[in-house]
Amino acid sequence: MKLHYLASLTLLALPLSTQAIEPGPSSPYQGQTERWLTLQASGQMTSPTPQKASAAEREQAMRRLLESTYPIPEFFKAQSAGGKSEGGK
């Protein structure tokens, strides 16, 4: 009977002995990525030269969009979001 109580107490105390993951990046790569994302979001490293598209570049981009072989649908259909089609194809 004592073994039953001891096992129950051990199982109840088990979550108390576990520790959370330490704060901060888990690898040097993650730390570097987080620093780059912070710089990007804060705007601290913005270019002093504004980058603008010329009228010809905007026209070419619009033509490419309109002549695309994959037309942009008027509305998003949930059925076409990578799932199986209803026709069983």
Wavefront OBJ file of the C-alpha trace (Angstrom):
o trace
v 0.000 0.000 0.000
v 2.869 2.352 0.809
v 4.338 1.679 -2.622
v 1.096 2.873 -4.200
v 1.220 6.163 -2.250
v 4.902 6.652 -2.974
v 4.369 6.105 -6.701
v 1.425 8.527 -6.690
v 3.440 11.209 -4.898
v 6.332 10.741 -7.308
v 4.039 11.156 -10.311
v 2.437 14.244 -8.767
v 5.832 15.836 -8.046
v 7.241 15.092 -11.504
v 5.887 18.275 -13.194
v 7.454 20.365 -10.415
v 10.919 19.046 -11.222
v 10.812 19.947 -14.911
v 12.197 23.288 -16.039
v 11.205 25.562 -18.857
v 13.467 26.328 -21.792
v 15.875 29.114 -20.980
v 15.064 32.461 -22.573
v 17.021 33.578 -25.586
v 18.036 31.928 -28.836
v 18.633 28.198 -28.827
v 21.463 28.446 -31.381
v 23.844 31.095 -32.736
v 21.970 31.033 -36.041
v 18.682 31.808 -34.339
v 20.324 34.668 -32.437
v 21.686 36.176 -35.642
v 18.313 35.825 -37.361
v 16.547 37.521 -34.456
v 19.056 40.421 -34.564
v 18.521 40.883 -38.330
v 14.737 40.832 -37.915
v 14.961 43.385 -35.103
v 17.086 45.689 -37.272
v 14.662 45.314 -40.160
v 11.596 46.021 -38.038
v 13.146 49.021 -36.286
v 14.360 50.679 -39.493
v 17.797 51.399 -38.014
v 19.644 50.120 -41.084
v 17.608 51.763 -43.829
v 19.303 52.761 -47.045
v 20.077 56.467 -47.460
v 19.128 56.107 -51.137
v 15.377 55.729 -51.704
v 14.549 52.919 -54.104
v 11.785 53.873 -56.487
v 10.430 52.056 -59.514
v 10.328 54.005 -62.745
v 7.142 54.344 -64.768
v 8.484 51.793 -67.276
v 9.206 49.296 -64.495
v 5.742 49.733 -63.002
v 4.166 49.318 -66.451
v 6.181 46.154 -67.105
v 5.174 44.695 -63.719
v 1.502 45.462 -64.379
v 1.670 43.906 -67.857
v 3.315 40.801 -66.427
v 0.558 40.538 -63.819
v -2.230 40.943 -66.361
v -0.721 38.501 -68.863
v -0.069 35.825 -66.256
v -1.059 32.270 -67.140
v -2.335 31.928 -63.575
v -5.180 34.441 -63.295
v -5.873 35.961 -59.912
v -9.371 34.886 -58.781
v -11.948 37.452 -57.756
v -12.472 35.637 -54.441
v -10.424 33.051 -52.557
v -11.985 29.590 -52.671
v -11.183 27.461 -49.640
v -11.572 24.283 -51.724
v -8.667 25.287 -53.978
v -6.253 25.878 -51.089
v -4.092 22.824 -51.645
v -6.685 20.289 -50.615
v -8.202 17.501 -52.676
v -10.655 18.501 -55.338
v -14.271 17.408 -55.090
v -14.039 15.583 -58.424
v -11.608 13.059 -56.978
v -8.818 13.888 -59.401
l 1 2 3 4 5 6 7 8 9 10 11 12 13 14 15 16 17 18 19 20 21 22 23 24 25 26 27 28 29 30 31 32 33 34 35 36 37 38 39 40 41 42 43 44 45 46 47 48 49 50 51 52 53 54 55 56 57 58 59 60 61 62 63 64 65 66 67 68 69 70 71 72 73 74 75 76 77 78 79 80 81 82 83 84 85 86 87 88 89
